[in-house]
Amino acid sequence: MRQDQPRVLRSGYLYVLLDKKEWQAYQVTPEGALRQFRPFQPPRDEPSPLSQWCVDANHDVASSFINIDVDRYSTAWIAIANDPWPKTVLDQYLRGTADDGTTLEARFQKLDLKAARNDPASVGIAMTEAQLGVHQVLEYAEVNAGDFISVHGFYTRNHRLDALEGHIRTLVQREKLPNGVLALVLPDPIGFVQECNAQRVGRFRAMQEWRSEPQRRFELFTSQALLGIKELQTAWAAAEAADEAKAEDAYRRRHNNSLMGDKVTFPPLDIEADTQRRAKSKQADAHERLEARYDEAARASFEKAYLAEQEIRQKTVDGVAELYVREYLAAPFQLAAEYDYSATSWRSVEDFIRMLALCLFGGPTDVIQIDKEKLGTTQRLWKSLLEDRKSLLYQALLSKDRLLLEQLQTALAGNQLGKVYDTIKSITGTEEGKDLMVSPVKQAIGQLLAAAANASNALGQQISTQTQTLVGHVHSAALLRYAGQHVTQVIVSLKLGEYLALLNEVLQERTDQFIAQLDQKFRKPAERKIRAKVLSGAITVAVSSNHGKMVDVMIWSLESAEALQERLEKLRASAGEGISEAVRTVSIGAATLHSGAAQMAQNLAINVEDARALARGAMQRMRNAAISAAPAGGELLLALGSLWFQQDSLRRNYATSLNTPGSGSAEALAAVWSSSIGVMGASVEIAGAGIQILRPNSKVEIQVAGRMTTVSLGTRVAQYGGGSLRYCRSSRRNSVFFLCQ
């Protein structure tokens, strides 16, 4: 993709304002032909290709040009639009200023019509029979359709050069145009941002597919696991060496202070130096024993080649990302995206949502840096999108409803979401409200929600708590607004071991599948030993279900607050008094999008088995929602929207387990974190997303020579998932528009 290479007009719309008083409007077909329509009566259907009969009659060539009478008009203001403009948009562009006072003249390219006729080379490309001048236009170059994959499609015109030459000959002779016919290159800010984003995500997806190749993925897993084993061996060796050095020092002191010390005196021991010597020897011995079971040179060679290739691929992603972000933030795109659409027209709102989804899908694609002060190009963009309450992202997710956005922001102060709920219910009860509850809009909203969830995870502490909360509120509002799906926050008191058992139920099936794949691929005895060592440390987690004190586990449930409250009341009635160990408390969380959610079920006591079943069922339903994102699935919005709720629940519960005194040992907390990542990975793999989470630095105690020793697990980036979610193909910056008298 070249930034400066012109393209034939893409599928969309072309608007011409003559002398700032009269509109001409054209629908552009996928292959670049122009169909004129009445500006205030845009076609309802999307542009369709010309019929074969029209192509055979060379109408595709003739319809690539428009005619303007230079005796009636002197100036044309021309703009490419992604979607048709409703009357309110046409009126403000005709007026030249928006309702907020913004000057809109920059949205158009001004063309002097007399110069266009008499000296076309001064304002664009002069097309003559001898020199068409379209060799630099991609569609007219000698390329095949598969050479460039574009989000707007690629339709070669190279085979129509003879027909174009004949038409130019006719125009020059008939209209007396000795200097040729004008071919005008117009900016296409929305189309180019869509193209850049699709190219960026396409490259990122290719990198993810490269990573997820089964053999490569297993080799990387094994390499990282072996390095992890070596880290543990190093920690064990250091701990053992320190103990032995101290024991040796104590022995020498006792000896020197005894009667034997009068005959033979041991010199004082440098404990630090002796510890280092012993540790080095023990580490070398342990590593030698481990490396006898595999080829360390081959592992190191693989890792070096893998990291080098990954860096190259990431640079190709980052290169397009820089161009993408620059064009997204540029004034032409911001002006078009903000003012080409009207909040008073539901069709225009639908177009806006679908347009922006193509511009933002995929979320940030930068590498997450351990140094939290460093943000990549797309991470900085998404930080601004999430923190700016008036950003295009929030406008799309809330269907340009300013009242709804204001109510959501007000709710941040005290989780008062009742007004938001009432507003959405009143909207969805109307015919116009239902017009946006259609599949294309749901898919676009699903893409935006998934991108926002990806960004909020990648940014972590870089965005404020209020922003994180707003992202959650918007997810709840979007699912209710576009899918009619309620999501209720449930707080269940469980022991840490009980919660971990729920997580591990999800992992068991995936673990069995993974081990089965390994058994099919690797049968050699030495490799089986390594595999057993790797899997025993990486997958097997043994924590008693009775482990730890009670923790308040937060879970999102795909049901209405009323239905859940009714169910809880029945469970409470059947629980009876019971003993405290057999009873758990359940509440409906205040973050639930519902009128009076804070006053609903609070600390209801139910049977422990019912509490576990409640939590298990809610987690299962939310997790299964991701299955509908598969190609055969029909509910992309629910599938991708559910990812955020799963992430939010897992993240909050891990934080709760860390902050609850006596909730569990460091080993148990590490197991919760590991299992949480596994659960999220299973859901993301189904949905086809790629997500990264930064794990906080933590420590765990391990047993060495009968003593407990603290070992730092360090800060790590957990990355899981395959290709990027619902990627599109790619678009363009400049389009060629043919103009003649």
N, C-alpha and C positions, 0 to 999 in steps of 0.2 A: 504494500500500500504506500503510494507516494502522496504527500500532502499537497503538492502543487500540480498534480495531474488532473485535468478536467475530465468529467464524466458526462455521459448523456443524462438528461433529466431522469431522475428516479420517479418511482410511483409516488404520487402526491398531488399537490395543487400549485397552480401558478396564478398570482394576482397581479393585475396591471392597473394602476391608477393614472388616468390620463388627465393632465393639467390640474390635478388635485380636485377633480369634480366628477369624474365618471369612471366607474369600475368595469373592467373586463376580468372574467374568471375562467380558468381552464382546469379541467381534471387531467392529470398526466397518467397515461397507461404505464404498465410495467416496462414496456420497451421504449418509452419516451415520446409517444404520440400525444397530441393535445386535443382534448374534447372541450369545446366551449359550453358553458352553462350560465344560466342567469345567476348573478352573484348572490342574490338574496334567496335563491332557491337551490341550494347545493344538492347534488345527488345523494341519496341515502346509502347506496351501495358503494363498496370500495372499488377503486379503478380496476377494470378488467381488460385483458389483452384484446387487441384488434382481431377480427375474424380473419381466417385464411383468405377469404374472398377479397377483403380490403388489402391485404398484403400483396396478393397477386395483381391487384390493380394499382399498386404503388401508392396507395393511400397512406401507408405508414411513413413514406418520405414526405409527401405533401403536408401531412398533419404534424410534422416536426417544426413547422414554421407558423408564425402568426402575421397578420397584415394590419397595419395601422396607417390611417390617412394622415400624412404629414401636413396636408393643407388645412385640416381641422384641428389638429393637436400639435403642440410644440414639444411637450415633455412627457415622458412616461416614467412612473415610479413603479419598479418591478420587485417582487419578492416571491421566493419559493416558500410554500407552507407545507407542513407535514400533514395537516388536516384542514377541512373546510372551515372557513371563518363564519360564525353566526353574525346576525345583524348588529349586535352590540359591538362586536370587534370591528366590523367594517365601518361602523359609524365613528368609532374613536380614531381609527387610522385615517379616515377621511378628515376628521377634525384636526388631527396632528398631535393631539395630547390625550393622555389617559385621564381617567377620573381622578387619579391621585396627583395629577399635574405633570407627570413624566412626559418629556418630548419623545415622540415616536418616529420622527423622520428617519432616524438611523436604521429603522427596520427595512427600508427599501433601498434599492440601487437606482440612482437617478440616471436617466438616459435622454440626451438631446437627440430628438428624432431627425432633425435635419442633418446633423453630423452622422447619424447612423445610416442615412440614405446616401449622402454625398461622399463621405469619407469613413467608411466602416472600419478601416484599419486603425483609426484614431480612438475608437472606443471598444474595439474587440478584434475578432478574427475576420478578415475579409475573404470570403469564399468566392473563388472564380472557377470556371471550367478547367482552366489549366492548373490551378493550385487550390485544391479544396481546403487545405490548411487544417484538416482534422486528424492528421497523423498522430498528434499527441493525445487525442481523446482515446481513453482506454478501450471503449467499445468498438472503435474503428481500427484499433491496432490488430495485428495478426496474433490473436490469442484465442485459446479455447475457453469454453465456459467454465471448465474446472480449474483454470489457472488462477482465478481469483474468486474467493468465496465471500460474497457480500451479504450483509443483513437485508439489503433491499433487492437482492437478486442480481444476476449478471446476464445481460442479453446482448450478445455480440451483434455488431452492425457491419462488420467487415465485409460480409457477403453482399451488402447493399450499397457499396461504393459506386458501382456503375449507375444504379438508379438515382443516387444522390447527385452524381455528376450531370446526368440528364436533366434533373429538375433544376439545378443551378443554371444550366444553359438556357432553359426555358424562361426562368425568372429574369435573368440578365437581359435577354432580348425583349421580353414582353414589357417589363417595367423600366427599361432603359437605365440600367445600373452598370455603367462602365467600370466602376471601381469594385464591383462585387456585391455580394449579399452578406449582411452582418450575422456572425455567430457570436452570441454574447455569453460570457462566462459569469454566472451568478453565484454568490455565496449561499451555502446551504447549512446554516449553523446547527440546526437540529439533526439533520441527516448525518453531518460529519461527526457529531458527538455520539450518535448511535453507532456509527461505523467504528469509531475508535474504541468504544466500549466493547462491542462484539469482538473486535480483533484482540483486544486485551484479554477478555474472558476466554476466547478461543485458544489463545496461547497458554493461558493458565490451565485450562482444561486439558490441553495436550500434555502439559507437564504433570498434571495429576494422573492422567492415564499412563504416562511413562512410569511414574512412581508405583502405580498399583499393579503393574505387570506381575503375575503371581511369583515367578522365580525371583525377580528382583526384590519384590516385597519381602519374601522369605529370607533372602540373603541379607537384606538390611536389618530385618528383625533379629536374625541370628548374630550379626555383627554387633549390633547395639547391645544385645543381651550379653554377649561375651565381654564387652567392655564394662557392662554393669557388674558382671561377676568379678572382673579384675578390680573394679573399684571396691567391692566388698572385701575381696582378698587383701587389698592394700589396707583397708580399715582394720580388718582382723589382725593383720601382721603388725600394724602399728600398736594396736591395743595389747597384743601378746608381748611384743618387744618391751613396751613400757612396764608391764607387770614383771617381766623377767629381769629387767634392769634394776628395778626397785628391790626385787627379791635378792639379787646378787649383791646390791649395796648393803642391804640389811645383813646378809650372811657375812660379808667382809667385816662389818662393824662388830658383829657378835664374836667372830673369830679373833679379831685384833684385841678385843677386850677380855678374852679368855686366857687360860694358862698357855694354850697353844700359840697365842699371839706373841708370847715372849720369845719363842723359838723362830717362828716364821710369821712375818708381818706382811699382810697384803696391802698394796698401795691403794690410796683413795680412788674411788670409781667416779669417772665423769659420766653421770647418769644420762645426760643428754646425748653425748657422743656414743655411749654404749647402746642407747635406745635406737639411734639412727643406724648403727651398724647391724644390730639384730634385725631391725625392721627391713633393711635392705636385703639381708640374706633370706629372711622369711618370705618377703615378696617375690624375690627371684625364684625361690623353690616352688612357691605356690603357682606362679605364672608358668614355670617350666612344666609342672605337672599338668596344668590345664592345656597348655599349648601342645602337649604330646597327643592330645585328642583331636586336634584340628590343625590346619595350615595357617599360621599367623601371617605369613607373607602374603598368602592369597587373600586373607581377610583385609589386611591393610591396603593391598592393591585395589580391592573392590571398593573400599570406603573412599579412597582417594579419587578413583575414577567417578564414583557416584556423586561425591560432593562437587567435583569439577563440572560434571554435566549438569547438575542441578543449578549451579551458579550461572552457567551459560543460559539455561532456559529461563531462570528468574530474571536475568538481565533483559532478555527479549520481551518479557512481560512488562518489566519496569519501564523500558523504552517507550512502548506504546502508552503506558499508564501516564507518563509525564505529559505527552501530547494530549491525551484524553482529558486530564484534569485541567490543563491550560485552556482548552477549548470550552470545557464545561463552565469554567469561571469567567470566560470572556464575555464582554458586553453583548455581542450579537446573539449568543445563545440565551443568555439571561433575559434579554429583551423579548425574544421570540417566545420562549417558554412561559414567560409571565403574562404577556399581553395577547397572544394568539388564541386564547381560550377564555370562555365566559362561564362564571359560576351560575348564571341564571339559565343556562341551556344544558339539560342533562346529556344531550348528545356530545356537546363540547366537553363536558366534564369527563365523559367516557373516553373521548379521544385524548384528553390530557393525561389521564391515568395510564392509558396504554402507551402513549408516547414516552412518558417519563420512565415507565418500566424498562423500555429498551435502552434508555440512557443510563440507568442506575443498576440494573440487575447484576448480580455477582458480588456486590459489596467490595470491600478492600481486598487487594491481592498482594500487598507487600508482605515481606517476611516480618514476623513479630520479633522485635529486638528485646533482648533481656534488659537492656538499658531503657527504661520506660520513658526517658526524655526524648528518645529518638522515634519519630513517626515517619512512615513512608509517605509518598505522594498521595496515594489514594486513602490512606488512613487519615491524613490531615483533611482531605475533602470530606470524608464521612464524619469526622469530628465536628466540622462546621455545620454539616447537614443536620446532625442530631441535636446540636446545641442551639441552633437558630430556630426558634419556635415558628418563624414565618417561612421556613425553607420550602422549596418545591416538594421535597419529600413528604412533609406533613400535609401540604396542600393536597397531594395526590391521595395519601392514605385516608384523609378525611373528606374527600370529594369536594374540595375547595369550600367547605362549610366553615366560615370564620367563627360562627357562634359555637360550633362544636369544639373547635380548637381552643377558644377562650375558656370554655367550661372545663376542658381537660387540664388546662394550665391552672385554673382556679382550684381544681381538685387536688393538685400537688400539695397545697398548703395543709390539707387535713384528710386526704383520701375520701372526700365527699363526692362520690361518683354518681349519686342519685340523679342529678340533673342531666348528666351525660347519658345515662341509661334512658331516661324519659324522652330526651330529644331523639335518640336513635330509634326508639320504639315508635315514636310518632312519625318519623321519616319513613321507616320501612313499611308503615301501614298505608302509605299513599301509593298511587299508581306510578308517579314519577320516582319515588324512592325505590320501587321494585324494578324500575328500568335499569338500574345499575347493579342489580343482583343477577347478572348473567355471566355465562362462562368466560368470555374474553376478559371481562373486568376482574373476575375472581382470579384468573390466572395471573393477570398483571399485578394485582394486589398481593398475591402470594409471592411473586418474585420480589416485590419491594419489601415485604415483611421479612423474607429470608435474608435479603441483603442487609436490612437494618439489624437483624439479630446477629448476623456474622460480624457486622461492624461493632456493635456494642460489646461483643465478646472479645474481639481483637483489641479494642481500645481499653477495656478494663477500667482501671482507676483514672485514666486520662479524661474520662467524662464524669460529670458530677452525679451524685446520688439522685438528684432531682431529674436529671436527664435519663438515667437508667429507669427510674419510676415512670417517666413519661412514655418511654418506649414500651413498657409493659402495658400502660393504659391504652396506648394507641393500638397495640395488638388485640386487646380485648374488644376495643371499639370497632376495629376493622372486621374482626370475625363476626361480630353481631350485626354490623352495618351491611356487609356484603354477602354473608352466608347465613345470617339468622342463627348463628351458633353461639350459645351461652358458654362462658368459661367461668367456673367458680373456684375460688381459692379455699382450700381446706387445710386446717391445722390439726394434726393428729399427734398425740403423745405416744411415742414408741421408745423402746430401748434401742441403743445404738446397734446392738447385734441384730435386733429384729429388722431394723431399716436396712442393714447390710444384707441380710438374708433376702429381702425383697429385691435388692439390686442384683444379687448373684443369681436369682432365678432367671433374670433376663439374659445374663451372660452364659448360662450353662449351654443353651442350644448353640450359640455362636462358637463357644469353646469346643464343643463336640465336633462341629463341622470343621473347625480349624485343625484339630488334631487328626481328623480323618483325612484331610488333605495332605498333611505331613506324612502320614503312614503310607499313602499312595505314592508319594514322591521319593521318600528316603527309607531305605531298608538296610543300609550297611550298619554293622554293630557299633563302630566308633561314632557314626553320626547319630545313632539312637541314644548313645550315652549323652552326647551334647544336647540332643533334643530334650531328653528327660530333665537334664539339669536346667535348661532354659525354661521349659514349661513349668517346672515345679516352682521356680522363683517368680515367673511372670504372670501366671494365671491362677494357680491354686491359692485360695485365701481361706484360712481356717480361723474364724472368730465365732465364739459361742453366741448363740442367739440370745442368751441372757446377759451378754456383756454390757457393762456401762450403766450409767444412770439414765433416767428418762430425758429425752430431747423432744422438742416440739418440731415435728417434721412438717414442712409445707409442701402441699401437693396441689396441682391444678387439675380440676375435673371437668370433663366435657358434658356438663349438665347445668340446668338452671339452678339458681339458689333456692327457688321454691321447691323444686323436686328433691334437691338434696336435703333441705330442712325437713321435709315430710318423711324422708327415709330415715333421717337421724332420730326423729321423734319416735318412730316405730322401734328402732333399735334400742333407744333408751328405755322404752317401756318394757321391752323383753329382757333387758339386762338385769333388772331388779336391783337389790342392794349389792350383793356380791362382796367379795373381799378385795382389798385395794390392789393386790397383785393381779387380779383377774379383770380389772376395769381400766379403761383408757378414756381420756377426755378428747372430745372432738369439737372444733369450732369452725364456723364459716368466716374466712378472713375478710378484713376490712377492704382489701384491694379488689374485692369482687365488684364487677360492674353491674350494680343493681341498686334500686331504690331501697334505702334503709338496710344495706348489707351489714353495717356495723351493729345494728340492733337485732340481727337475726341470731341463729343458734350460737350460744356462747358456752363453752366448757360443758358440753353434754357428756355424761358418763355412759359409755357403752361397753359391751363385753370385749375382752382383748382379742378374741378371734374375729369378731365383727370389725374391730378397728383395723386389724391386719388385712382383712378381706376388702374393706373399704379402700384402704391405701393401694392394695395390689390391683384392684379393679380400675381405679382412677389412673394409675400409672400405665396399666395395660392398654386402656382405651386411648390415652394420649399417644402412646408409642405406636399403636396400630394405625393411628391417623396418618403416619408417614407412609404407610403402604400405598395409599391412594396417590402418591406422587409418582409411582411407577408408570411406565408408558401406558399400561392398560387402565390405570386409575383415573377417576373422573374428577376428583376434588383436590386440585393442586393447592388452592388457598388454604384449606384445612390442614393439608399435609405439611406445607412449608411453615404455616403459622404455628403449628404445634411444636416445631423445633425450639422456638424461643421459650415456650412455657416449660418444656423439658429442661432446657439449659438453666432457666431461672430457678426452677425447683432444686435441681442438683447443686447449683452454685450456692443457693441460700442454705440448704441443709448441711453442706460441708462447712460453711461458715458458722452455722449454729453449733455443729459438733465441735468445732475448734474453740468456740467461745463459752461453751457450757462447762463449768467446773466439774471435774470428775466424770465427764461423759464417756471417757474411754482412754486407753493408752495411746501413745503415739503410733504404735503399730496398727491399732484398730483404725485410727484416723487416716493413716496412709492407705489402709485397705478400702476405706470409704471413698477416698479420692480416686483411687485406681478403679474401683468398680463403677464410680460415677462416670469416669471417662469412657469405660467400656460400654455402658448403657447408652451414652450419647453417641458413641461411635456406631453402635448397631443401628440406631435410628437414622443417623446421617447417611450411612451406607445405603440404606433403602431409598432415601430421598435423593441421593446423588449429590450431596452438598460437600463442600470442603471447608472445615472450620478449625480454627486454632484457639486454644485457651492457654493463658499463662498461669502456671501453677505457682502458688506462693512457696517461698522457701520454708522447708520444714525439717524436723529432725526425728529420728526414730532410734530407739534403744535396741541393740542386738546383744546376744549373749556370747561372750568370749571367755573361754577358760573358766566357766562357771560364774562370771561376773557380768553385770549389765553395763554396756558401753554405749554412749550416745554417738550416733553417726549422722551427719548432715546429708539429707537427700538432695539438697540444692534446688535452685530454681530451674525449672524445665519448661519447655514449650510442648504442650501436647497437641498433636496435629492428627486429625483423622478425617476420613472421607475420601471419595474418589473425585470425579469431575465436578465442575461447577454446576450449580443448579440451573436447569432450563436455559442453557445458553442459546444465543441466536447467532446468525452468521456475521454480517458486517456491512458498513455504509460508506458515505463519501462526503467530502468537503465541498467541492465545486461541481456544479452541473452546467452543461452546455445548453443554451437556449437559442434557437435560430429565429431571427427576426428579419422581415423584409417588408417592403411596401407592396 
